[in-house]
């Protein structure tokens, strides 16, 4: 495995153009008052809950169901 943990992977990715663009885009959207899910302080919560060594497959969804603030559940 190339990375021992998520932090190593993110340290590398945070230097990439796509990552910087995405973080800037999200910051701009939030500054304009748009609601972004998950909340900013929970953006990477899944990685805190799942050690990299236990991950077998990561699936990224392009289209997510529309949710509102009453449907958001954080555990």
C-alpha atoms as one frame of an Amber mdcrd trajectory, in Angstrom:
protein
   0.000   0.000   0.000   1.383   3.385  -0.979   0.035   5.225   2.078   0.082
   4.131   5.718  -2.927   6.309   6.571  -5.378   8.853   5.194  -3.279  11.789
   6.380  -0.368  10.773   4.154  -2.686  10.495   1.174  -4.318  13.873   1.855
  -0.977  15.585   2.438  -0.042  14.633  -1.115  -3.430  15.399  -2.648  -3.654
  18.848  -1.045  -0.808  19.932  -3.328  -2.668  18.942  -6.503  -4.426  21.513
  -8.664  -7.775  19.703  -8.706  -7.869  19.621  -4.898  -7.023  23.301  -4.540
  -9.678  24.199  -7.141 -12.281  22.120  -5.361 -11.515  23.612  -1.937 -11.606
  27.149  -3.399 -14.897  26.416  -5.128 -16.480  25.117  -1.927 -15.183  28.088
   0.080 -16.649  30.504  -2.473 -19.999  28.719  -2.450 -20.140  28.836   1.360
 -19.196  32.534   1.367 -22.132  33.156  -0.956 -24.430  31.534   1.599 -24.996
  28.284  -0.254 -25.599  25.229   1.887 -23.036  22.493   1.308 -23.369  18.973
   2.718 -21.755  17.635   4.729 -21.086  20.666   6.937 -17.537  21.994   6.611
 -16.401  20.570   9.955 -17.578  17.091   8.876 -16.217  17.057   5.317 -13.637
  14.374   6.077 -15.396  12.650   8.998 -15.727   9.373   7.111 -11.951   9.120
   6.945 -11.670   9.569  10.709 -14.106   6.695  11.205 -12.536   4.287   8.711
  -8.841   3.400   8.928  -7.258   3.243   5.468  -5.995  -0.285   6.077  -9.606
  -1.496   6.423 -10.792  -0.036   3.109 -11.322  -2.493   0.277 -13.283  -0.331
  -2.188 -14.172   3.363  -2.420 -17.217   4.289  -4.494 -17.758   7.905  -5.495
 -21.271   8.851  -6.583 -21.731  11.462  -9.255 -25.424  12.000  -8.581 -26.689
  12.095  -5.033 -30.297  12.306  -3.932 -31.435  15.799  -3.032 -31.453  16.270
   0.733 -32.323  19.074   3.064 -31.090  19.996   6.533 -33.751  17.882   8.243
 -32.519  14.770   6.439 -28.851  15.181   7.315 -27.694  12.683   9.920 -24.294
  12.818  11.509 -23.179  10.015  13.783
